[in-house]
Amino acid sequence: MKNILVPIGTSPDAHETLQYAINFATEFSSKIYVMEVFNVSIGAGRSLKNVEEKVAESSKEHVKEIIDKIDSKGVEVKVATYNGDLIDGLKEIDKELGIDLIIIAPRSNDVTEELYLGHTSGRIIKRTDIPTLIVPRGTEFKPMRNILTAFKSGVLKRKRILDPLIQIKAKFNAKVNLLMVKTPGYSDDDLKVNTALMDISSQLTLAEAPTTYLGVLEHFQSQHPDLLCVFRRKRGFFKNLWEKNTIPKSEFSSRIPVLVLSVKKD
């Protein structure tokens, strides 16, 4: 993982997420790109360029204040600002630099406590194809020794989808346990498991539950994972994101980091 992107919002705890990302990056010799998005719109008779420059400078100062609160540990941290929509900005920087991983907190500070994913974090998961690590606020980085990978369908069209998981497993000599959850309406094809996924796993458990998340809850306590890995696809773990950007804690919540791997085509 060469390039890790950390979107910065207005949360007063943003430095905690950045510090986690820094600690994670030291393990992989990664570069960190801290990104803040702003949106400038002006009335007639004013100079867009001047206003944009001032807002961009203010955004950079805000990001620098956050960076000053963390221990960079020698990790190269670069600042990127973007005028426009968040998702457009993420796609633009990914196109330019090649982002291997996004690290975010589940929600911003401006949404209710009932939400696991807020509007911003939800849009990132829903509308980008970049692997994303969701880190609960207050989480201190520690090696990921036990990884639970949960899915409804084990069909993957490209092995490289698993690259972040494979790299994490190799770095921490982690044990990867697979949990296949048979939900109502599953097909025989869903029960096929990609050989690359089987190759990196130590154990495969089959379960039946109304949803993949409920299947995870049933096995969470017995496996005590340090990391939960799921797949982002239209019929997958975060399927409700295709109807809305937010996810309430009543539908999903996790006290450990969640790695979301993107499957572009189902």
HELIX and SHEET records of a PDB file:
HELIX    1   1 ALA A   14  PHE A   28  1                                  15    
HELIX    2   2 LEU A   48  ILE A   67  1                                  20    
HELIX    3   3 LEU A   86  LEU A   97  1                                  12    
HELIX    4   4 HIS A  119  ARG A  127  1                                   9    
HELIX    5   5 LYS A  159  LEU A  162  5                                   4    
HELIX    6   6 ASP A  163  PHE A  172  1                                  10    
HELIX    7   7 ASP A  189  LEU A  191  5                                   3    
HELIX    8   8 THR A  195  ASP A  199  1                                   5    
HELIX    9   9 THR A  212  GLN A  223  1                                  12    
HELIX   10  10 LYS A  239  TRP A  242  5                                   4    
SHEET    1   A10 VAL A  77  ASN A  83  0                                        
SHEET    2   A10 LYS A  31  PHE A  38  1                                        
SHEET    3   A10 ASN A   3  PRO A   7  1                                        
SHEET    4   A10 LEU A 101  ILE A 104  1                                        
SHEET    5   A10 THR A 132  ILE A 134  1                                        
SHEET    6   A10 VAL A 258  SER A 262 -1                                        
SHEET    7   A10 LEU A 227  ARG A 232  1                                        
SHEET    8   A10 ASN A 146  PHE A 151  1                                        
SHEET    9   A10 LYS A 175  LYS A 182  1                                        
SHEET   10   A10 GLN A 203  GLU A 208  1                                        
SHEET    1   B 2 LEU A 115  LEU A 117  0                                        
SHEET    2   B 2 ILE A 247  PRO A 248 -1                                        
END                                                                             
